[in-house]
Amino acid sequence: MNNQPEAKAVLMKAWPHIVKDCRQVLGSELHYQAMIYHCLRQYGKVPIDQIGMNVKMWIDKPKTPLFKLKDKGKQIDYQGGFEPIPDVVLFKSSIDGDWRRRNYEKTRKRMLMAIEVKASERMDSKLRPKEIMDDIDKLAAHRDEVRYLGGSMIPVVMIIDTAPDEKECMLPVNLPFVQEHAGNNNVGFFYVSQDKTVQPDWG
């Protein structure tokens, strides 16, 4: 796996298994991240040295309005950059299995895909459109920052909305709204509930 079409292909290959597995258990967002990692490894056949979780990527002197705003929101002594931490990241083979924080220049240049996961795990509360749209905006800004620095990556948001209680799931009327927001920002959109799936048409 060394280019974006190959990264898309492994995710599409793993997606039916992600759907099946995530419908069978109830857990935290972190647990679903681990399940997605597992499915990408087992069914997408992603090599172990090309997939990371919660990868810290420092961005010096951000250029996008969103990351500039996030930087300015920190205490003055800590300003000067922003550090997105994607939930799951696919890399080119040249990453050589090393995506430690200190290697942020390498991870930015050699990443192929960044995936953010949102799950309906909230007790007596719904998964709300704003938090999903915030992640979409963050992914789009991250992609643009990587471009400024000479790299390229595919941003993906994956919504695991499988809670059995309707009051904890997204309102159906909100799904097209967040899907459209992802499309407008050129962010890959994946969604699974107990009776519905949505995935991009990547051909």
FISEGU-101979 format. One record per residue: y, z, x negated of N, C-alpha, C in turn; residue in one letter. Coordinates in nm, 3 decimals, padded with zeros to 5 digits. Layout:
{atom {Y, Z, X}, {Y, Z, X}, {Y, Z, X}, A}
...
This chain:
{atom {-00.119, 00.000, -00.085}, {00.000, 00.000, 00.000}, {00.124, 00.000, -00.089}, M}
{atom {00.193, -00.115, -00.089}, {00.307, -00.126, -00.178}, {00.429, -00.194, -00.116}, N}
{atom {00.423, -00.221, 00.015}, {00.538, -00.282, 00.080}, {00.547, -00.234, 00.225}, N}
{atom {00.657, -00.265, 00.289}, {00.680, -00.214, 00.424}, {00.583, -00.270, 00.528}, Q}
{atom {00.548, -00.400, 00.525}, {00.447, -00.447, 00.620}, {00.315, -00.372, 00.609}, P}
{atom {00.275, -00.338, 00.488}, {00.151, -00.263, 00.470}, {00.166, -00.121, 00.525}, E}
{atom {00.283, -00.060, 00.507}, {00.307, 00.073, 00.563}, {00.302, 00.070, 00.716}, A}
{atom {00.362, -00.031, 00.775}, {00.356, -00.045, 00.920}, {00.211, -00.062, 00.966}, K}
{atom {00.135, -00.141, 00.894}, {-00.004, -00.169, 00.932}, {-00.089, -00.043, 00.931}, A}
{atom {-00.072, 00.044, 00.830}, {-00.155, 00.164, 00.825}, {-00.117, 00.261, 00.937}, V}
{atom {00.012, 00.267, 00.973}, {00.051, 00.354, 01.084}, {-00.005, 00.302, 01.216}, L}
{atom {00.002, 00.171, 01.238}, {-00.052, 00.115, 01.361}, {-00.204, 00.134, 01.369}, M}
{atom {-00.269, 00.129, 01.257}, {-00.414, 00.150, 01.254}, {-00.449, 00.296, 01.286}, K}
{atom {-00.366, 00.388, 01.239}, {-00.391, 00.531, 01.263}, {-00.345, 00.576, 01.401}, A}
{atom {-00.251, 00.506, 01.462}, {-00.188, 00.551, 01.586}, {-00.286, 00.583, 01.698}, W}
{atom {-00.385, 00.499, 01.731}, {-00.479, 00.537, 01.839}, {-00.550, 00.669, 01.813}, P}
{atom {-00.576, 00.698, 01.689}, {-00.644, 00.824, 01.653}, {-00.546, 00.942, 01.660}, H}
{atom {-00.420, 00.918, 01.624}, {-00.317, 01.021, 01.641}, {-00.305, 01.058, 01.789}, I}
{atom {-00.302, 00.956, 01.875}, {-00.294, 00.977, 02.020}, {-00.414, 01.060, 02.068}, V}
{atom {-00.532, 01.017, 02.033}, {-00.655, 01.084, 02.077}, {-00.659, 01.230, 02.031}, K}
{atom {-00.630, 01.253, 01.904}, {-00.640, 01.388, 01.849}, {-00.532, 01.480, 01.906}, D}
{atom {-00.409, 01.430, 01.918}, {-00.299, 01.514, 01.964}, {-00.312, 01.550, 02.112}, C}
{atom {-00.387, 01.472, 02.187}, {-00.411, 01.504, 02.327}, {-00.518, 01.612, 02.345}, R}
{atom {-00.590, 01.643, 02.240}, {-00.702, 01.735, 02.253}, {-00.668, 01.879, 02.221}, Q}
{atom {-00.556, 01.901, 02.152}, {-00.521, 02.038, 02.109}, {-00.375, 02.066, 02.140}, V}
{atom {-00.342, 02.195, 02.147}, {-00.204, 02.238, 02.165}, {-00.164, 02.322, 02.045}, L}
{atom {-00.054, 02.286, 01.983}, {-00.012, 02.359, 01.864}, {00.135, 02.341, 01.837}, G}
{atom {00.175, 02.383, 01.720}, {00.315, 02.375, 01.679}, {00.345, 02.236, 01.625}, S}
{atom {00.474, 02.211, 01.604}, {00.516, 02.084, 01.544}, {00.453, 02.066, 01.407}, E}
{atom {00.445, 02.174, 01.330}, {00.385, 02.166, 01.197}, {00.238, 02.127, 01.206}, L}
{atom {00.169, 02.178, 01.308}, {00.028, 02.142, 01.323}, {00.013, 01.994, 01.353}, H}
{atom {00.098, 01.940, 01.439}, {00.090, 01.797, 01.470}, {00.125, 01.712, 01.347}, Y}
{atom {00.217, 01.759, 01.266}, {00.247, 01.688, 01.142}, {00.121, 01.677, 01.056}, Q}
{atom {00.047, 01.787, 01.048}, {-00.077, 01.787, 00.969}, {-00.181, 01.693, 01.029}, A}
{atom {-00.187, 01.686, 01.161}, {-00.282, 01.595, 01.226}, {-00.245, 01.449, 01.198}, M}
{atom {-00.116, 01.420, 01.200}, {-00.070, 01.284, 01.169}, {-00.105, 01.248, 01.025}, I}
{atom {-00.080, 01.342, 00.934}, {-00.118, 01.324, 00.793}, {-00.268, 01.292, 00.783}, Y}
{atom {-00.349, 01.373, 00.852}, {-00.495, 01.354, 00.848}, {-00.535, 01.216, 00.898}, H}
{atom {-00.477, 01.172, 01.009}, {-00.513, 01.043, 01.067}, {-00.469, 00.927, 00.977}, C}
{atom {-00.354, 00.941, 00.914}, {-00.309, 00.837, 00.820}, {-00.403, 00.828, 00.700}, L}
{atom {-00.450, 00.943, 00.655}, {-00.545, 00.944, 00.542}, {-00.681, 00.888, 00.583}, R}
{atom {-00.734, 00.940, 00.697}, {-00.871, 00.905, 00.733}, {-00.884, 00.766, 00.794}, Q}
{atom {-00.793, 00.731, 00.882}, {-00.807, 00.605, 00.955}, {-00.714, 00.495, 00.902}, Y}
{atom {-00.597, 00.534, 00.851}, {-00.509, 00.437, 00.788}, {-00.546, 00.410, 00.643}, G}
{atom {-00.637, 00.494, 00.591}, {-00.683, 00.481, 00.452}, {-00.569, 00.487, 00.350}, K}
{atom {-00.468, 00.571, 00.381}, {-00.358, 00.589, 00.286}, {-00.408, 00.673, 00.169}, V}
{atom {-00.392, 00.627, 00.047}, {-00.436, 00.707, -00.069}, {-00.365, 00.842, -00.074}, P}
{atom {-00.434, 00.941, -00.123}, {-00.380, 01.077, -00.125}, {-00.254, 01.086, -00.209}, I}
{atom {-00.240, 00.998, -00.309}, {-00.122, 01.005, -00.396}, {-00.007, 00.918, -00.347}, D}
{atom {-00.015, 00.875, -00.217}, {00.094, 00.795, -00.160}, {00.146, 00.851, -00.028}, Q}
{atom {00.111, 00.975, 00.003}, {00.156, 01.035, 00.129}, {00.192, 01.182, 00.107}, I}
{atom {00.316, 01.216, 00.143}, {00.363, 01.353, 00.127}, {00.411, 01.411, 00.258}, G}
{atom {00.418, 01.543, 00.263}, {00.471, 01.613, 00.380}, {00.590, 01.698, 00.339}, M}
{atom {00.692, 01.701, 00.426}, {00.811, 01.783, 00.403}, {00.868, 01.759, 00.263}, N}
{atom {00.897, 01.631, 00.238}, {00.943, 01.588, 00.106}, {01.095, 01.606, 00.096}, V}
{atom {01.138, 01.687, 00.002}, {01.282, 01.712, -00.017}, {01.342, 01.600, -00.102}, K}
{atom {01.452, 01.539, -00.050}, {01.515, 01.426, -00.117}, {01.665, 01.447, -00.126}, M}
{atom {01.712, 01.491, -00.239}, {01.854, 01.517, -00.257}, {01.933, 01.387, -00.259}, W}
{atom {02.043, 01.383, -00.184}, {02.134, 01.269, -00.181}, {02.269, 01.314, -00.239}, I}
{atom {02.301, 01.266, -00.358}, {02.431, 01.299, -00.420}, {02.544, 01.226, -00.350}, D}
{atom {02.652, 01.298, -00.327}, {02.775, 01.239, -00.272}, {02.745, 01.137, -00.162}, K}
{atom {02.699, 01.184, -00.046}, {02.658, 01.093, 00.061}, {02.771, 01.000, 00.105}, P}
{atom {02.729, 00.883, 00.154}, {02.824, 00.782, 00.197}, {02.828, 00.764, 00.348}, K}
{atom {02.720, 00.801, 00.418}, {02.719, 00.784, 00.563}, {02.800, 00.895, 00.630}, T}
{atom {02.866, 00.866, 00.741}, {02.945, 00.970, 00.810}, {02.864, 01.094, 00.846}, P}
{atom {02.739, 01.076, 00.891}, {02.659, 01.192, 00.931}, {02.628, 01.283, 00.813}, L}
{atom {02.584, 01.226, 00.702}, {02.548, 01.309, 00.588}, {02.672, 01.368, 00.521}, F}
{atom {02.785, 01.297, 00.526}, {02.910, 01.355, 00.478}, {02.946, 01.479, 00.561}, K}
{atom {02.928, 01.468, 00.692}, {02.959, 01.579, 00.781}, {02.868, 01.698, 00.753}, L}
{atom {02.740, 01.671, 00.733}, {02.645, 01.778, 00.705}, {02.676, 01.845, 00.571}, K}
{atom {02.719, 01.766, 00.475}, {02.757, 01.822, 00.345}, {02.879, 01.913, 00.359}, D}
{atom {02.979, 01.866, 00.431}, {03.102, 01.944, 00.448}, {03.079, 02.070, 00.530}, K}
{atom {02.971, 02.074, 00.607}, {02.941, 02.192, 00.687}, {02.882, 02.306, 00.607}, G}
{atom {02.851, 02.281, 00.480}, {02.795, 02.387, 00.395}, {02.907, 02.465, 00.327}, K}
{atom {02.873, 02.581, 00.275}, {02.971, 02.658, 00.198}, {03.019, 02.576, 00.080}, Q}
{atom {03.142, 02.594, 00.043}, {03.207, 02.510, -00.057}, {03.129, 02.502, -00.188}, I}
{atom {03.067, 02.614, -00.228}, {02.993, 02.618, -00.355}, {02.867, 02.532, -00.352}, D}
{atom {02.821, 02.497, -00.230}, {02.697, 02.422, -00.217}, {02.720, 02.278, -00.175}, Y}
{atom {02.846, 02.237, -00.168}, {02.876, 02.100, -00.129}, {02.857, 02.004, -00.247}, Q}
{atom {02.852, 01.874, -00.212}, {02.832, 01.772, -00.316}, {02.712, 01.685, -00.290}, G}
{atom {02.639, 01.717, -00.183}, {02.522, 01.637, -00.149}, {02.453, 01.693, -00.027}, G}
{atom {02.351, 01.620, 00.019}, {02.273, 01.664, 00.134}, {02.127, 01.634, 00.106}, F}
{atom {02.039, 01.717, 00.162}, {01.896, 01.705, 00.133}, {01.814, 01.689, 00.261}, E}
{atom {01.790, 01.565, 00.305}, {01.697, 01.545, 00.417}, {01.555, 01.579, 00.373}, P}
{atom {01.473, 01.625, 00.468}, {01.335, 01.663, 00.438}, {01.244, 01.600, 00.543}, I}
{atom {01.209, 01.472, 00.529}, {01.122, 01.408, 00.628}, {00.987, 01.477, 00.640}, P}
{atom {00.933, 01.476, 00.762}, {00.806, 01.546, 00.788}, {00.689, 01.481, 00.714}, D}
{atom {00.680, 01.349, 00.722}, {00.573, 01.274, 00.655}, {00.637, 01.152, 00.589}, V}
{atom {00.598, 01.125, 00.465}, {00.655, 01.012, 00.391}, {00.542, 00.930, 00.328}, V}
{atom {00.552, 00.797, 00.343}, {00.461, 00.706, 00.274}, {00.535, 00.644, 00.156}, L}
{atom {00.464, 00.634, 00.042}, {00.525, 00.586, -00.081}, {00.451, 00.465, -00.136}, F}
{atom {00.520, 00.390, -00.221}, {00.454, 00.289, -00.303}, {00.361, 00.359, -00.403}, K}
{atom {00.263, 00.284, -00.453}, {00.168, 00.343, -00.549}, {00.237, 00.390, -00.676}, S}
{atom {00.353, 00.332, -00.708}, {00.424, 00.369, -00.831}, {00.486, 00.508, -00.825}, S}
{atom {00.475, 00.578, -00.712}, {00.520, 00.717, -00.705}, {00.431, 00.807, -00.791}, I}
{atom {00.307, 00.760, -00.817}, {00.214, 00.831, -00.906}, {00.186, 00.974, -00.859}, D}
{atom {00.186, 00.994, -00.727}, {00.147, 01.124, -00.673}, {00.245, 01.237, -00.704}, G}
{atom {00.370, 01.206, -00.733}, {00.466, 01.310, -00.771}, {00.595, 01.296, -00.692}, D}
{atom {00.607, 01.376, -00.585}, {00.729, 01.375, -00.504}, {00.792, 01.513, -00.500}, W}
{atom {00.785, 01.582, -00.613}, {00.850, 01.712, -00.623}, {01.001, 01.696, -00.609}, R}
{atom {01.064, 01.806, -00.573}, {01.209, 01.805, -00.550}, {01.286, 01.750, -00.670}, R}
{atom {01.242, 01.784, -00.791}, {01.313, 01.743, -00.912}, {01.310, 01.591, -00.931}, R}
{atom {01.218, 01.522, -00.865}, {01.202, 01.378, -00.881}, {01.267, 01.300, -00.767}, N}
{atom {01.379, 01.352, -00.716}, {01.439, 01.292, -00.597}, {01.482, 01.147, -00.618}, Y}
{atom {01.524, 01.111, -00.738}, {01.563, 00.971, -00.761}, {01.443, 00.878, -00.746}, E}
{atom {01.330, 00.922, -00.793}, {01.207, 00.843, -00.784}, {01.158, 00.834, -00.639}, K}
{atom {01.163, 00.946, -00.567}, {01.114, 00.944, -00.429}, {01.200, 00.855, -00.341}, T}
{atom {01.331, 00.854, -00.364}, {01.421, 00.770, -00.285}, {01.391, 00.622, -00.307}, R}
{atom {01.365, 00.585, -00.430}, {01.344, 00.444, -00.463}, {01.206, 00.394, -00.424}, K}
{atom {01.108, 00.484, -00.416}, {00.969, 00.439, -00.399}, {00.910, 00.476, -00.263}, R}
{atom {00.994, 00.527, -00.173}, {00.944, 00.556, -00.039}, {00.938, 00.427, 00.042}, M}
{atom {00.838, 00.421, 00.131}, {00.822, 00.307, 00.221}, {00.855, 00.343, 00.365}, L}
{atom {00.825, 00.465, 00.404}, {00.843, 00.507, 00.543}, {00.867, 00.657, 00.550}, M}
{atom {00.960, 00.698, 00.637}, {00.984, 00.839, 00.664}, {00.959, 00.864, 00.813}, A}
{atom {00.878, 00.963, 00.845}, {00.842, 00.995, 00.983}, {00.892, 01.134, 01.018}, I}
{atom {00.967, 01.144, 01.129}, {01.006, 01.273, 01.185}, {00.926, 01.296, 01.313}, E}
{atom {00.875, 01.418, 01.328}, {00.788, 01.452, 01.442}, {00.859, 01.552, 01.532}, V}
{atom {00.856, 01.525, 01.662}, {00.907, 01.619, 01.763}, {00.794, 01.648, 01.860}, K}
{atom {00.777, 01.774, 01.896}, {00.666, 01.813, 01.983}, {00.714, 01.902, 02.098}, A}
{atom {00.648, 01.889, 02.213}, {00.680, 01.971, 02.331}, {00.603, 02.103, 02.322}, S}
{atom {00.651, 02.190, 02.235}, {00.583, 02.318, 02.209}, {00.664, 02.438, 02.259}, E}
{atom {00.778, 02.410, 02.324}, {00.870, 02.518, 02.359}, {00.824, 02.592, 02.484}, R}
{atom {00.817, 02.722, 02.474}, {00.775, 02.802, 02.589}, {00.888, 02.809, 02.692}, M}
{atom {00.858, 02.767, 02.815}, {00.955, 02.770, 02.926}, {01.080, 02.687, 02.895}, D}
{atom {01.064, 02.582, 02.818}, {01.178, 02.496, 02.785}, {01.127, 02.355, 02.759}, S}
{atom {01.211, 02.255, 02.789}, {01.172, 02.116, 02.772}, {01.209, 02.063, 02.634}, K}
{atom {01.138, 01.959, 02.594}, {01.179, 01.880, 02.479}, {01.295, 01.793, 02.526}, L}
{atom {01.413, 01.818, 02.471}, {01.535, 01.758, 02.525}, {01.580, 01.635, 02.445}, R}
{atom {01.644, 01.540, 02.515}, {01.684, 01.415, 02.450}, {01.773, 01.436, 02.327}, P}
{atom {01.864, 01.534, 02.333}, {01.960, 01.548, 02.224}, {01.892, 01.576, 02.091}, K}
{atom {01.790, 01.663, 02.092}, {01.727, 01.695, 01.964}, {01.651, 01.574, 01.909}, E}
{atom {01.597, 01.491, 01.998}, {01.531, 01.369, 01.953}, {01.633, 01.270, 01.899}, I}
{atom {01.743, 01.254, 01.972}, {01.848, 01.162, 01.927}, {01.911, 01.209, 01.796}, M}
{atom {01.922, 01.339, 01.778}, {01.974, 01.391, 01.651}, {01.883, 01.351, 01.535}, D}
{atom {01.751, 01.358, 01.557}, {01.656, 01.317, 01.453}, {01.665, 01.167, 01.427}, D}
{atom {01.683, 01.089, 01.533}, {01.699, 00.944, 01.518}, {01.822, 00.914, 01.434}, I}
{atom {01.932, 00.981, 01.464}, {02.056, 00.962, 01.387}, {02.036, 01.001, 01.241}, D}
{atom {01.963, 01.110, 01.219}, {01.937, 01.155, 01.082}, {01.851, 01.054, 01.005}, K}
{atom {01.750, 01.000, 01.072}, {01.664, 00.900, 01.010}, {01.743, 00.774, 00.974}, L}
{atom {01.827, 00.730, 01.067}, {01.907, 00.609, 01.043}, {02.003, 00.630, 00.925}, A}
{atom {02.064, 00.748, 00.919}, {02.154, 00.779, 00.808}, {02.078, 00.785, 00.676}, A}
{atom {01.960, 00.845, 00.680}, {01.876, 00.854, 00.559}, {01.842, 00.714, 00.508}, H}
{atom {01.801, 00.626, 00.601}, {01.771, 00.488, 00.562}, {01.892, 00.421, 00.496}, R}
{atom {02.009, 00.442, 00.555}, {02.130, 00.378, 00.501}, {02.167, 00.435, 00.365}, D}
{atom {02.149, 00.566, 00.346}, {02.176, 00.625, 00.215}, {02.082, 00.568, 00.110}, E}
{atom {01.956, 00.551, 00.146}, {01.858, 00.493, 00.053}, {01.898, 00.351, 00.016}, V}
{atom {01.947, 00.276, 00.112}, {01.993, 00.139, 00.084}, {02.109, 00.140, -00.014}, R}
{atom {02.205, 00.231, 00.007}, {02.319, 00.240, -00.086}, {02.272, 00.266, -00.229}, Y}
{atom {02.158, 00.334, -00.241}, {02.108, 00.372, -00.372}, {02.006, 00.273, -00.427}, L}
{atom {01.991, 00.159, -00.357}, {01.906, 00.052, -00.408}, {01.763, 00.054, -00.360}, G}
{atom {01.731, 00.142, -00.263}, {01.596, 00.146, -00.210}, {01.589, 00.089, -00.069}, G}
{atom {01.473, 00.107, -00.005}, {01.454, 00.058, 00.131}, {01.337, 00.133, 00.193}, S}
{atom {01.356, 00.177, 00.317}, {01.247, 00.247, 00.385}, {01.255, 00.225, 00.536}, M}
{atom {01.142, 00.246, 00.603}, {01.132, 00.234, 00.749}, {01.143, 00.373, 00.810}, I}
{atom {01.242, 00.399, 00.895}, {01.250, 00.527, 00.962}, {01.170, 00.526, 01.093}, P}
{atom {01.098, 00.633, 01.119}, {01.013, 00.643, 01.238}, {01.029, 00.781, 01.301}, V}
{atom {01.047, 00.784, 01.433}, {01.041, 00.910, 01.507}, {00.914, 00.907, 01.593}, V}
{atom {00.840, 01.017, 01.591}, {00.713, 01.026, 01.664}, {00.719, 01.149, 01.755}, M}
{atom {00.707, 01.127, 01.885}, {00.719, 01.234, 01.983}, {00.582, 01.267, 02.039}, I}
{atom {00.540, 01.392, 02.019}, {00.413, 01.441, 02.071}, {00.445, 01.527, 02.194}, I}
{atom {00.437, 01.466, 02.311}, {00.482, 01.530, 02.435}, {00.360, 01.562, 02.523}, D}
{atom {00.265, 01.636, 02.466}, {00.134, 01.653, 02.530}, {00.116, 01.789, 02.597}, T}
{atom {00.223, 01.867, 02.610}, {00.210, 01.997, 02.678}, {00.156, 01.979, 02.820}, A}
{atom {00.063, 02.064, 02.863}, {00.004, 02.048, 02.996}, {00.097, 02.088, 03.110}, P}
{atom {00.198, 02.167, 03.079}, {00.292, 02.214, 03.182}, {00.411, 02.119, 03.188}, D}
{atom {00.435, 02.058, 03.304}, {00.542, 01.960, 03.318}, {00.679, 02.015, 03.281}, E}
{atom {00.699, 02.146, 03.304}, {00.830, 02.203, 03.275}, {00.859, 02.210, 03.126}, K}
{atom {00.757, 02.188, 03.042}, {00.776, 02.187, 02.897}, {00.780, 02.046, 02.840}, E}
{atom {00.761, 01.945, 02.924}, {00.761, 01.805, 02.879}, {00.897, 01.741, 02.903}, C}
{atom {00.919, 01.630, 02.838}, {01.040, 01.553, 02.862}, {01.045, 01.507, 03.007}, M}
{atom {01.164, 01.500, 03.062}, {01.180, 01.437, 03.193}, {01.153, 01.287, 03.177}, L}
{atom {01.070, 01.229, 03.264}, {01.039, 01.085, 03.250}, {01.163, 00.997, 03.245}, P}
{atom {01.268, 01.037, 03.316}, {01.390, 00.956, 03.318}, {01.457, 00.949, 03.181}, V}
{atom {01.427, 01.046, 03.093}, {01.491, 01.049, 02.961}, {01.421, 00.964, 02.856}, N}
{atom {01.296, 00.927, 02.881}, {01.220, 00.852, 02.782}, {01.285, 00.717, 02.748}, L}
{atom {01.320, 00.634, 02.848}, {01.386, 00.507, 02.814}, {01.519, 00.527, 02.740}, P}
{atom {01.586, 00.636, 02.770}, {01.715, 00.666, 02.709}, {01.701, 00.688, 02.559}, F}
{atom {01.605, 00.772, 02.519}, {01.586, 00.798, 02.376}, {01.521, 00.678, 02.307}, V}
{atom {01.436, 00.605, 02.379}, {01.375, 00.485, 02.322}, {01.482, 00.380, 02.291}, Q}
{atom {01.577, 00.366, 02.382}, {01.686, 00.271, 02.360}, {01.772, 00.314, 02.240}, E}
{atom {01.795, 00.445, 02.228}, {01.874, 00.494, 02.115}, {01.805, 00.463, 01.983}, H}
{atom {01.673, 00.478, 01.980}, {01.597, 00.442, 01.860}, {01.609, 00.293, 01.831}, A}
{atom {01.597, 00.211, 01.936}, {01.608, 00.067, 01.917}, {01.745, 00.026, 01.866}, G}
{atom {01.848, 00.088, 01.920}, {01.985, 00.055, 01.877}, {02.009, 00.090, 01.730}, N}
{atom {01.932, 00.187, 01.680}, {01.946, 00.230, 01.540}, {01.837, 00.175, 01.450}, N}
{atom {01.756, 00.085, 01.506}, {01.647, 00.023, 01.430}, {01.554, 00.129, 01.369}, N}
{atom {01.517, 00.226, 01.453}, {01.423, 00.332, 01.414}, {01.295, 00.313, 01.494}, V}
{atom {01.182, 00.308, 01.425}, {01.053, 00.293, 01.493}, {01.028, 00.409, 01.589}, G}
{atom {00.982, 00.379, 01.711}, {00.969, 00.481, 01.815}, {00.825, 00.489, 01.864}, F}
{atom {00.765, 00.606, 01.845}, {00.629, 00.631, 01.891}, {00.632, 00.752, 01.986}, F}
{atom {00.558, 00.741, 02.096}, {00.557, 00.849, 02.196}, {00.416, 00.862, 02.254}, Y}
{atom {00.371, 00.986, 02.269}, {00.244, 01.012, 02.337}, {00.258, 01.133, 02.428}, V}
{atom {00.213, 01.117, 02.553}, {00.197, 01.229, 02.646}, {00.051, 01.228, 02.688}, S}
{atom {00.017, 01.308, 02.789}, {-00.122, 01.311, 02.833}, {-00.163, 01.182, 02.905}, Q}
{atom {-00.068, 01.105, 02.952}, {-00.104, 00.984, 03.028}, {-00.022, 00.859, 02.990}, D}
{atom {00.053, 00.866, 02.879}, {00.138, 00.753, 02.844}, {00.152, 00.742, 02.692}, K}
{atom {00.161, 00.622, 02.643}, {00.194, 00.598, 02.503}, {00.299, 00.488, 02.493}, T}
{atom {00.381, 00.498, 02.391}, {00.481, 00.395, 02.358}, {00.475, 00.375, 02.207}, V}
{atom {00.477, 00.252, 02.163}, {00.481, 00.220, 02.021}, {00.559, 00.092, 02.000}, Q}
{atom {00.613, 00.072, 01.883}, {00.693, -00.050, 01.859}, {00.606, -00.174, 01.853}, P}
{atom {00.664, -00.286, 01.884}, {00.597, -00.414, 01.872}, {00.623, -00.469, 01.732}, D}
{atom {00.539, -00.427, 01.640}, {00.557, -00.468, 01.500}, {00.478, -00.592, 01.465}, W}
{atom {00.409, -00.649, 01.568}, {00.336, -00.774, 01.546}, {00.222, -00.760, 01.448}, G}
